[in-house]
Amino acid sequence: MFKMNKLLAKHIFSLDPMKESGQAKKMKVEEKPPEEKTVTGYFTVVLSKKLANLFGTVQREMLLSEALELVWDYIKVNQLEDPLNSSVIHCDEKLQDVLGCERISPWEMQEILSCQHLFKK
């Protein structure tokens, strides 16, 4: 029976001239609504006064990715990463004022920044 359908399909034409043979049935494709992208770094945050003073800027609104990049630039410029252990950051006076500790891991630093110094707009 399946072979018969396959052989007959070549000889059966649609009565509608607009439809081409073999395209009588089209599968429905469901269109999904566009999803919001919530990728870290693509939303605007408001900096705390202490963090803005650390950067030496009066601009208090910026993208999260830019704010985190400025923190890491500050750490690299001032050579605050432990050369023997990259998972330890030694805080100078300015960074201690922002984070409240002498030594911190990068993960703890990001958590403190997001909880106390970077506010979603």
N, C-alpha and C positions, 0 to 999 in steps of 0.2 A: 504494500500500500504506500509506503514512504517513497519507494522508487517511482511509483506511478505519479505521485504529486510532483516529484522533481522533474520528471520528463514532460508532464503536461504544463508546468509553469512556463516553459519556453514558448508555448504556443497560445497562451491566454493573454489577451490584451485588454486594457482598460477601455471603457466606453468614453471616459472623460479624456479629451485630447490634451488637457493641461498636465495630466499626470503621465510621467514616463513609466514604462514597464519596469517592474521590479521595485517601484517605489510606492506601491499602493498603500502600504502600511508603514507608518513612521513611529518609531518609539518616542514616547513622551519623555522629555528631559525636564526634570524639575529644577527650577531656578531657585537657588538658595539666596536668601537676603544677605547682603554684604555684612560680614562680621566686623565688629570693631576690633582694631588691632590694639592690644594693650601691651605692647612691647616696652620693656623698661627703657626709660630715657627719652621717650617721645612725648612727654607731657610736661607742662610748665609747672615749676615749683617756685615758692617764695622762700628766700633765704632768711635765716635769723640775722639779727644785727651783728652777733658775734662772728658768724660765718662770713658775712659781707665785709666786716673789718679785717678778717684774716686774708681775704682776697684783695683788700684795698680798693673796693669798688662801692659806688653808690647804687648801682643797679641791683635790685633785690629780686627781680624775676628773671628766670632763665630756664632752659631745658634741664631736666634732671641729669642727662648725660654730660652736659657742659659743666654743671656744678661738680659732679664727681671727678671729671677730668681736671678741673682746677685744683681740687684737693690733692689729687695724685701728682699734679705738676708741682704744687707747693712741697709735697713730701720729697719728690725727686730733686728739686732745686736745692733744698736745704739738707739733702742727704740724710734723711731721717730713717730710712730702712736699715735694719740690721744687716751688715754684710755677710754674716755667718748664717743667719736665719731670716729668709725673706718673709716669713709669716709674723714677724715682730716689727712694729714701728715704734721708734723712740720719739716722744713728743717734746718739742721745744716749748718755750713759754707761751707763744701764741696758740699753738695747737693744744696745749694743756688747758688754756682758757676755754677753748671750744669743746674739747672732749672730756676734760676733767680727770685725766690720768696721765701717768708718765710713760707707760708702755701699753700697747694695744695691738690686737691682731687686725688685719684688714677686714675681716668679717664683722668683728665687733664694732669697728670704726664705722662701717657702712650702716650698721643697725642703729648706732647712736645718732649718726647724721640724719637718717631718715625719720627717726622718732622725735628728735629734739630740734633739728636745725633746717630741715627741708620740708616745707609744708605744701601739700597739693593745693593748687588753686581752685 
